[in-house]
Amino acid sequence: MSLPPGFLDELRNRISLSQVVGRKVMWDARKSNQGKGDMWAPCPFHHEKTASFHVDDRKGYYYCFGCHAKGDAISFVQETENVGFMEAIEILAREAGMSVPKADPKAQQKADRRSQLAEVMEQAVQFYRLQLKRGVAEDARAYLARRGLAEATQDRFEIGFAPDGWQALWDHLAGKGVAEELILGAGLAKPSTKGKRPYDVFRNRIMFPIRDPRGRCIAFGGRAMDPNDNAKYLNSPETELFDKGHSLYNHGPAREAAGKGQPLLVAEGYMDVIALSEAGFGATVAPLGTAITDNQLQLLWRISSEPVIALDGDTAGLRAAMRVIDLALPLLEAGKSLRFALMPEGMDPDDLIRAKGAEAVQNVLNAAIPMVDLLWRRETEGRVFDSPERRAALDKALREKIKLIRDPSIRAHYGEAIKQLRWELFGQSRKKPGAPRRDWRLPPIPVPVQSTRNSLLVAAGERAEERVREAVILATLIRNPSLLREFEAQIETMACAEQDHALIRDTLLREAHRDGPDDLETRISQAMGPGGLETLFALPHVAITPALRRVGDEEAARLTVAEELAKLKAQRGLTEEIAEAIEEMSGVADEAVTWRLGQATEARNRALRSQNEDKAEYDVGENGARINRSERAALDDLISKISLTKRH
């Protein structure tokens, strides 16, 4: 099957080779440098313990120094999934959110046309460059000089000028024999609605060629010289060559500079990119006249794991930063984020460079803040939280934003960061202006502290219980590999308290789609080293698990994994809720906190009691859940003591 021209280039631009390979290998943290896209791991194509398999994420190629296997994302999927070329394309296209075009008998014809359009665009570049040196561009040259762009800089970025005439470019290209439909197809001219000749899209504008990562000119951006022009900046219309939401200005040179260790910067416009590049920040790009799109964000992350958004220090710049946050939150992954460098008020990067030099820009970049801090700033800056209702509104707004994060680990870390920022804000608000510094919190409630902790938090015992549940889940899946695909999504998001458990989890995920999982235990044993699996299965709670003792009972294994996953999720969520309530109880003793604490503890008790092993007596709650009678009595007694203490 012949694919349309440019499809494979677009597919390779949208996917990350390290992500594709990362599902099959464990990266060597000591040798790998994710920020530079330089990743190392033991080779998936031959058995080895050393990390001789190298992935260059920026170039999109892998190579093994042991067995000499090499290729790109497509060949990797072909080899590891044992599929053909087109099947590998379909797998990767689904991941990239692309649909594989149907067979197109005119594919070669379209490829030839795109090549012709690219040639026309190059002729336009040369025409505009020539016009900038002529007398008609005197004002344009003066403007560029005022902006500090030397002639060498103009040559480097191929800056040109579109004359103030209706058919200047049209007549030039037509005179060279270029077909009219190619000039129109390249987006350089528009047909007249009055029955006259087509007219140039760009007139009386300074011209900036926009090139794709391969270096082909695919579009232009034009800066109006007439201050009364309705559009100060104008981009080419979308064409067969140009998709604005999938393109970046200065993409190719920025990618090359980032590969040499420069930080990737995202500025607002062409002049900012040029000024920053000339000041030594060569890895700078800009979106094309609109807010950053999700596709552009993925392009940025393919270049760098943490691009710096360098925006103007005005209201519009801040609004743009906030839009980027809302776009990025659902797309965050471990090791992929953004930082924000806000220019001084009323200045853009170009202004700052001309006023104070490159060092001032570097200082701003050094002070760039993580995305979570800017999110907090957006929700709190200029607002007063002097009532419970206003604080509740803040909590709700932040929860809604954090919920957008799909990655459970990142979502948890954001919650912790917001909790710390909230504590700092409201801790300060409890101090009266001018009052001496003192501990604003009320004395702890006079109940036995250790008893409280034993009853409600079970301190280190809870961690041990989590490790036991992890071990049961993993051991059951090892002995029942047919269940791997069924529980793949839950296992993928399961955080592990033990490093060995994380190793087993990652190995299980890699093996989930293999056709023959019969030697699963052998492969996991090799990954863990001598005695690793034996230690897992020898754990007392693992050894007595009915699903593991009844070999071949797949239904019992399925129920065991499902139940333990649900209990682990409940335990971790409710333990955090209880800990937070205890923290609040030590500072402000009120009925709401006590009620919250009791509810969370009671819910946790319901979630964690094993139906297979627990012999205690239970009551049945209103929702049908079983409640341990003795623990409920103990909790009721504790809460009663707290209430009595408060009344006295």
Secondary structure, 3 states (H helix, E strand, C coil): CCCCCCHHHHHHHHCCHHHHHHCCCCCCCCCCEHHHCEEEECCCCCCCCCCCEEEECCCCEEEECCCCCEECHHHHHHHHHCCCHHHHHHHHHHHHCCCCCCCCCCHHHHHHHHHHHHHHHHHHHHHHHHHHCCHHHHHHHHHHHHCCCCHHHHHHCCCEEECCCCCHHHHHHHHCCCCHHHHHHCCCEECCCCCCCCEECCCCEEEEEEECCCCCEEEEEEEECCCCCCCCEEECCCCCCCCHHHCCECHHHHHHHHHCCCCCEECCCHHHHHHHHHCCCCCEEECCCCCCCHHHHHHHHHHCCCCEEEEEECHHHHHHHHHHHHHHHHHCECCECCEEEEEEECCCHHHHHHHHCHHHHHHHHHCCEEHHHHHHHHHHCCCCCCCHHHHHHHHHHHHHHHHCCCCHHHHHHHHHHHHHHHHHHHHHHCCCCCCCCCCCCCCCCCCCHHHHHHHHCCHHHHHHHHHHHHHHHHHHHHHCHHHCCCCHHHHHCCCCCCHHHHHHHHHHHHHCCCCCHHHHHHHHHHHHCCCHHHHHHHCHHHHCCHHHHCCCCHHHHHHHHHHHHHHHHHHHHHHHHHHHHHHHHCCCCCHHHHHHHHHHHHHHHHHHCCCCCCCCCEEECCCCCEEEHHHHHHHHHHHHHHHHHHHC
